[in-house]
Amino acid sequence: MSERGCRPGRADRRGMPLLADNYTASRPPAWQGQLGGCGIASCISLKGERIPGDRVARMLTIMKERENGLGAGYACYGLFPDRKDQYCLQFFFDDEEGKHGAEEFLSERLDVTHDEKVFTSESSTVPNPHPIVWRYFANVPGKREWRGDKGLSEDDYMVELVQHINEKVEKAFCVSSGKDMAVFKGNGYSHEIAEFYDVERYSGTMWLSHSRFPTNSPAWWAGAHPMSLLDWGVCHNGEITSYGVNRKLVEMNGYRCTVLTDTEVVAYMWDLLVRRNGLPIEVAAFAMAPRTFEEIALMPPKERRLAEWVRITYREAFLNGPFSIIVGRSRPETMLIALADRKKLRPLIAGLSPDDSTLYIASEECSMRIVEPDARTWAPEAGNPLVAIVGKGVIRRGTEDPFLGVRS
Amino acid sequence: MSEPMKQGKRFDHRLPERFIPTIDRELCRVCKRCVSECSYQALEFKESRVVAVGGCVACGRCQALCPANCIEIRPVPPQFAPHGNWSEKSRRAILAQASSGGVLLSSCGADDDHPSIFDDLLLDAAQVTNPSIDPLREPVETITYLGRRPGRLEMCDGKVIIREDDTPLVRLDMPLMFGHISLGSISYNAQRSLFMAAKELNIVAGSGEGGLHPDFYQYADRICSEVASGRFGINPQYLKGGAAVEIKIGQGAKPGHGGHLPGEKVTTMISETRMIPRGTDALSPYPHHDIYSIEDLAQLISVLKESTEYRLPVGVKIAAVHNVGAIASGLVRAGADFLTVDGYKGGTGAAPRVIRDHAGLPIEVAISAVDRRLTQEGLRNRVTVCAGGGIRSSADMIKALALGADIAMVSTSAMIAMGCRVCQQCHRGLCSWGIATQREDLCARLDPEISSAHIVRLFRAWNEELKEVLGAMGIDAVESLVGNRDRLRYRGANPKIAEVMGVKHIGEGWG
């Protein structure tokens, strides 16, 4: 797969050579997706206070065993309090040409109110080439039309634009397109990416982060996590063995898979189930990590009926295989969802600060102990979602009945 | 009529025998059991010993029941001068047809030696990056539903709305169904064995065209009632009492063809079940004469849903033909809750050889075409796809699921479990195993208790093998395999087939 062989002098922690290929916005030729292990870490202020970026960076970088220098990323929510009603489109461009192409495309279709270069460090150890990272704040025009369709909602319109750019506009990739949030990711170790973007300069009410240990495929900046669409951000540790099935469901509903990884499909799945189909978080989580029919048979009649129908209807949404994911969104509220597969084959642990003001989610306990030595930790159950909302606290601990609070 | 015929002159070519039952004289006790077992009268007792007199079809009955185990059925060595182009098979066909002047009939599935595409597919397994699962220690689910699914759940005032009345579903314990084999093409005992096994396995069995015998209503909740072009045996109880209703448009072994049960097979029992006079030919027209287009089919689907009060899934069965993807889409749009696609290697009780061997599509290709087309049109998550025609083993079943079928349909393998040796003589009604016959003495040879137990054991074993493979792939529920072509690789000689099926070639990874 490598075009140029291995880069002399660039090796992972164990001295294994890394491929010289390094792609930013454009998808590497013959890209077939990536697999491997990962570390995930997240923190959310339950009282709505701002958490500086170095806090989540410390959480992530401590889990050294979980990464090999081929990708890491951060997503910050509550990032733009002054512009929180506008979409923030954050881009990777290979070069000025990509930037020009994307801007030309956007200018006709969005009301861009402000754009700026995203800070990136010149003295970074992150291997070259680096993308141009740029962000645009934009409103969706009242009169909008996409390929003859005039009835699209603002969000659906934005989804079409972003997917079109990622599929068709060369040398440009939109890494995040939500409101009041942005994604900072790239090809390097978690500490390198933190330095590259200087995440310390940002603070937000919620952070997601991810580092990974993929097999040695070409590095692609846009393929790193968090994967994002609208304000959904997804960090994922796992390998979805049902990828082919899940991909069919999102494609049937109009999503175009451009990154070709299971995480991308997971992000689209949340958007489909929760935003477009309007399902409660608990129901969407159940669809992705359902209980067995044997367990369903033991549920009380009303829950049983709901469980059966969710499972039958959303069969293609069932994410099989090992995973733990953390999912963020900023609308209608800034919310964190953590979910592990139904056998809990990948780790996921939660912890609350002693004053109940901050919730931490991570792959490993060390991740929260380094920033909150006295955190009260617990393990969310297999296939049981944990939900926390800024300003509201922990809504679900991931140990409750599957449909607690859901009406059917 | 030609001259020789008028004169009554015999002008059949005499063809060399194909098989000869050979008796070990040292072991033979001359009990004559083989003579009475041979329904093809290929053995006779002559002058103190049993001799082969011709006509052996290698059904294996004599060999299996010989108490001295002294019979071996040997294929006759080639009797034709060798020729690379004019195979023995083709010359035999010409001679037979020159003698009879008619359409050559045969049965079972296409017997050409085209390799099965299933054999060119390899399954994936989990290593390191995802853990495999031991089905003996952890749940691996094989429960499957047959019928229409809603596509999505609606929300109203913060409540999840479930409209289960719109989408009747049948639950199966494994992704398998028995195909439609009518009473008439097989015996009462053979059909009873299938129904008993379907009930025991908690799957469904097709009724076949020909109604349901009164004794079989006890299995009706596991029977898919077929509505075919002859409309035989259809009454309110038949439709409403079953698990599902299936309109038969075509059959893989004979796409575009109807059915013909000769009058001599229409016994009192068959006449009562099919609701036609005894001794009359039961002819199923080639098309349904009320369905000449898709909108006509939509009407019949509506009529059947109306008559079953929307309590049963109504499906349509078609033969796999070249444009199967588009046809499948039409069926879903016409209201079918499930589709059954039957590949060209599918079995039959009687079919013209020219159609059986030369028309249709391999099921592997048909499944992927249907699955892809329905996915492209956003319909795949509303409908159940059943597929059969050449599924010989659990491996074939698993590959059929991975290519995109929800449910694998099998018939021949169930009959082999009962004793069938696939000698391709079903159309003659002389089945020595009591399966494809209506002759009372032959029917009595099949004990439904024993045969159904054999069927149950076979498919329980398949289900265990399915779980083993799922577990090895790191998948713990069968629905995550359906249409998951990423977990297949093609190793055959023609990469174009892989491309058409949407399966990667061996050696192509994804990470």
Interface residues (C-beta under 8 A of the other chain):
Chain A: Q32 G33 Q34 L35 G36 G37 P214 T215 S217 G238 E239 T241 S242 Y243 G244 V245 K248 L249 E251 M252 N253 N277 G278 L279 P280 V283 T292 F293 E294 R305 L306 W309 V310 I312 T313 Y314 R315 E316 F318 N320 G321 P322 R342 K343 L345 V406 R407 S408
Chain B: A126 T129 N130 P131 I133 E138 P139 E141 I143 Y145 R149 P150 G151 R152 L153 M155 G158 K159 V160 I161 I162 E164 L169 T375 G378 L379 R380 N381 M473 G474 I475 D476 A477 E479 S480 L481 V482 G483 N484 R485 D486 R487 E508 G509 W510 G511
